[in-house]
Amino acid sequence: MTDTQKFLSASQLAATNTTHFPDESAEYRTARNALLAEEIELRRHIERVAAERRALPPGGKVSHDFQFVSEEGPIQLSSLFGDKDTLMVYSMMYGPARKTPCPMCTSFLTAWNGIAINLRERCAILVTARSPIERLIEYQKQRGFDNLPFVSDMSGDYTRTYVNPKDEDVPGFSVFNRRDGTIRHFYSGEMSGGMADPGQDPRGAPDLDPLWLMLDFTPEGRGTDWYPKLD
């Protein structure tokens, strides 16, 4: 949008809606059009936040080329970019003390495994955890995550730097950018559980798991007593 362009208000746009469905009441249509205006505002807010994220000043230089372990052997962070300039790293909750992988992380990865086919046309994506690579590959094959490469952070060096300085078993999502041979940290999710509103499950925004976004379209919503399970 140029400086001379102006948005119509969300209510003005909603007023152009001519949609009607069988047997709907006047009350339903009035409420639905009011909701439509809110949805337009939400779309605009998501766009504004995304623009602010893209406009962040350059992040810190990656201090050294972190070493991971892939199924083929040791591999460095710089090699994980492949031929792309952007690398997304999801650190899942599957540390050596955890008997089974985190169900919520598994839910994320189930969705991401599908979109990774398209996503990797634009950027690289990988999953890491603090478990041995053999354990991660077994998990990857068991879940059918063929489109998501897995690497192990056995030393914990990366995890302590970009996920949790105390090496606690928590998830993390970070994005790195490579320009002119220099790798910089671009973005990490920073919303903690303490930032959740009263009565709300801790989560970031926008939601990275489309499962919850789909449930938001149902009459029951997300609910408060249901979470994904491994089985």
C-alpha positions as CSV (number, residue, x, y, z in Angstrom):
1,M,0.0,0.0,0.0
2,T,1.3,3.4,-0.9
3,D,1.2,6.4,1.4
4,T,-1.8,7.8,-0.5
5,Q,-3.9,4.7,-0.2
6,K,-6.4,4.5,2.6
7,F,-8.1,1.4,4.0
8,L,-11.9,1.3,4.2
9,S,-13.0,0.6,7.7
10,A,-13.6,-3.0,8.6
11,S,-17.3,-2.2,9.2
12,Q,-17.5,-0.7,5.8
13,L,-16.1,-3.8,4.2
14,A,-18.3,-6.0,6.2
15,A,-21.3,-4.1,5.1
16,T,-20.6,-5.1,1.5
17,N,-21.1,-8.8,2.4
18,T,-24.1,-10.3,0.7
19,T,-23.8,-13.8,2.0
20,H,-26.9,-15.5,3.5
21,F,-27.5,-19.1,4.4
22,P,-30.8,-21.1,4.6
23,D,-33.0,-20.4,7.6
24,E,-30.6,-18.0,9.3
25,S,-32.2,-15.4,11.5
26,A,-31.8,-11.7,11.3
27,E,-30.0,-11.8,14.7
28,Y,-27.6,-14.4,13.3
29,R,-26.8,-12.2,10.2
30,T,-26.3,-9.1,12.3
31,A,-24.0,-10.9,14.7
32,R,-22.1,-12.6,11.8
33,N,-21.5,-9.4,10.0
34,A,-20.2,-7.8,13.2
35,L,-17.9,-10.8,13.6
36,L,-16.8,-10.4,10.0
37,A,-15.6,-6.9,10.8
38,E,-13.6,-8.2,13.7
39,E,-12.1,-10.9,11.4
40,I,-11.1,-8.2,8.9
41,E,-9.4,-6.3,11.8
42,L,-7.7,-9.4,12.9
43,R,-6.3,-10.0,9.4
44,R,-5.0,-6.5,9.4
45,H,-3.4,-6.8,12.8
46,I,-1.7,-10.1,11.7
47,E,-0.3,-8.2,8.7
48,R,1.0,-5.3,10.9
49,V,2.7,-7.7,13.3
50,A,4.3,-9.6,10.4
51,A,5.6,-6.4,8.9
52,E,7.1,-5.3,12.2
53,R,8.7,-8.7,12.5
54,R,10.3,-8.4,9.1
55,A,11.4,-4.8,9.9
56,L,13.4,-5.9,13.0
57,P,17.0,-4.6,13.1
58,P,19.7,-7.1,12.3
59,G,19.9,-9.7,15.1
60,G,23.1,-10.8,16.8
61,K,25.7,-12.7,14.9
62,V,25.8,-16.4,15.6
63,S,28.9,-16.7,17.9
64,H,30.2,-19.9,16.4
65,D,29.1,-22.7,14.0
66,F,27.1,-24.9,16.3
67,Q,27.7,-28.6,15.8
68,F,24.9,-31.1,15.7
69,V,24.7,-34.8,14.9
70,S,22.6,-36.0,12.0
71,E,21.9,-39.5,10.9
72,E,25.0,-39.3,8.7
73,G,27.2,-37.9,11.4
74,P,28.4,-34.5,12.8
75,I,27.0,-31.5,10.9
76,Q,27.4,-27.7,11.5
77,L,24.6,-25.1,11.7
78,S,25.9,-23.4,8.5
79,S,25.4,-26.6,6.5
80,L,21.8,-26.9,7.6
81,F,20.8,-24.0,5.5
82,G,21.5,-25.9,2.3
83,D,21.0,-23.5,-0.6
84,K,18.6,-21.3,1.3
85,D,19.2,-18.0,3.2
86,T,16.7,-18.7,6.0
87,L,16.7,-21.6,8.5
88,M,13.9,-22.4,10.9
89,V,14.8,-24.6,13.9
90,Y,12.3,-26.2,16.2
91,S,13.7,-27.5,19.4
92,M,11.3,-30.2,20.7
93,M,10.8,-31.5,24.2
94,Y,12.5,-34.9,24.0
95,G,15.4,-34.6,26.3
96,P,17.4,-37.7,27.5
97,A,15.4,-37.9,30.7
98,R,12.1,-37.9,29.0
99,K,10.7,-41.4,28.4
100,T,8.4,-40.4,25.5
101,P,8.4,-37.4,23.2
102,C,6.2,-34.4,24.0
103,P,2.6,-34.9,22.6
104,M,2.2,-31.2,21.9
105,C,5.5,-31.0,20.0
106,T,4.4,-34.1,18.1
107,S,1.2,-32.3,17.2
108,F,3.2,-29.3,15.8
109,L,5.5,-31.5,13.8
110,T,2.6,-33.6,12.4
111,A,1.2,-30.4,10.8
112,W,4.6,-29.1,9.8
113,N,5.6,-32.3,8.1
114,G,2.9,-31.6,5.5
115,I,3.6,-28.0,4.9
116,A,7.4,-28.6,4.8
117,I,7.1,-29.8,1.2
118,N,6.1,-26.3,0.2
119,L,8.0,-24.4,2.9
120,R,11.4,-25.7,1.9
121,E,11.0,-24.0,-1.5
122,R,11.6,-20.8,0.4
123,C,13.6,-21.7,3.4
124,A,15.2,-24.6,5.3
125,I,13.6,-26.2,8.3
126,L,14.8,-28.8,10.8
127,V,14.0,-30.3,14.2
128,T,16.4,-30.8,17.0
129,A,16.3,-32.2,20.5
130,R,18.7,-33.2,23.3
131,S,18.3,-36.9,22.8
132,P,20.8,-39.1,20.9
133,I,20.3,-39.1,17.1
134,E,19.4,-42.8,17.1
135,R,16.4,-42.0,19.3
136,L,15.3,-39.1,17.2
137,I,15.5,-41.1,14.0
138,E,13.5,-43.8,15.5
139,Y,10.8,-41.3,16.5
140,Q,11.0,-39.6,13.0
141,K,10.4,-42.9,11.3
142,Q,7.7,-44.0,13.7
143,R,5.7,-40.8,13.1
144,G,6.3,-40.7,9.3
145,F,8.0,-37.3,9.5
146,D,9.7,-37.8,6.1
147,N,9.8,-34.1,5.2
148,L,11.4,-32.9,8.4
149,P,15.2,-33.4,9.0
150,F,16.2,-34.2,12.6
151,V,19.5,-33.5,14.3
152,S,20.6,-34.0,17.8
153,D,22.0,-31.3,20.1
154,M,23.9,-33.8,22.3
155,S,26.2,-31.2,23.7
156,G,23.4,-28.8,24.5
157,D,25.5,-25.9,23.3
158,Y,22.8,-24.7,20.9
159,T,19.9,-25.3,23.3
160,R,21.5,-23.3,26.1
161,T,22.2,-20.5,23.7
162,Y,18.9,-20.1,21.9
163,V,16.3,-22.2,23.8
164,N,17.0,-22.2,27.6
165,P,20.2,-21.2,29.4
166,K,19.5,-23.8,32.1
167,D,19.0,-26.5,29.5
168,E,15.5,-27.2,30.8
169,D,13.2,-29.5,28.8
170,V,11.2,-26.7,27.0
171,P,10.4,-26.1,23.4
172,G,11.9,-23.4,21.3
173,F,11.4,-22.0,17.8
174,S,14.1,-19.8,16.2
175,V,14.8,-18.4,12.7
176,F,18.3,-17.6,11.4
177,N,19.3,-15.6,8.4
178,R,22.4,-15.9,6.3
179,R,23.7,-12.9,4.3
180,D,27.2,-12.5,2.7
181,G,28.4,-15.5,4.6
182,T,27.3,-14.1,8.0
183,I,24.7,-16.0,10.0
184,R,22.5,-13.9,12.3
185,H,19.7,-14.7,14.7
186,F,16.5,-13.2,13.2
187,Y,13.7,-14.2,15.5
188,S,12.7,-16.5,18.4
189,G,9.4,-17.1,20.1
190,E,9.7,-15.3,23.5
191,M,6.2,-15.6,25.0
192,S,6.5,-17.4,28.3
193,G,3.9,-19.1,30.4
194,G,3.9,-16.2,32.7
195,M,2.7,-14.0,29.9
196,A,-0.6,-15.9,29.4
197,D,-3.8,-14.1,30.2
198,P,-5.9,-15.5,33.1
199,G,-7.5,-18.7,32.3
200,Q,-5.6,-19.1,29.1
201,D,-3.2,-21.9,28.2
202,P,0.4,-20.6,27.6
203,R,1.0,-20.1,23.9
204,G,2.6,-17.7,21.4
205,A,0.9,-15.7,18.7
206,P,0.2,-16.4,16.0
207,D,-0.3,-20.0,16.9
208,L,2.3,-22.3,15.2
209,D,0.0,-25.3,15.4
210,P,-2.9,-25.1,13.0
211,L,-4.8,-27.7,15.1
212,W,-5.8,-25.0,17.6
213,L,-6.7,-22.5,14.8
214,M,-9.0,-25.1,13.3
215,L,-10.6,-25.8,16.7
216,D,-11.3,-22.1,17.0
217,F,-13.8,-22.5,14.2
218,T,-15.9,-25.0,16.1
219,P,-18.8,-24.2,18.5
220,E,-16.9,-25.8,21.4
221,G,-13.6,-24.0,20.7
222,R,-10.3,-25.3,22.0
223,G,-11.7,-26.4,25.4
224,T,-9.7,-26.6,28.5
225,D,-9.4,-30.4,29.1
226,W,-8.1,-31.8,25.9
227,Y,-4.6,-32.1,24.4
228,P,-3.1,-34.2,21.6
229,K,-1.9,-37.6,22.6
230,L,0.9,-39.7,21.1
231,D,-1.6,-42.5,20.4
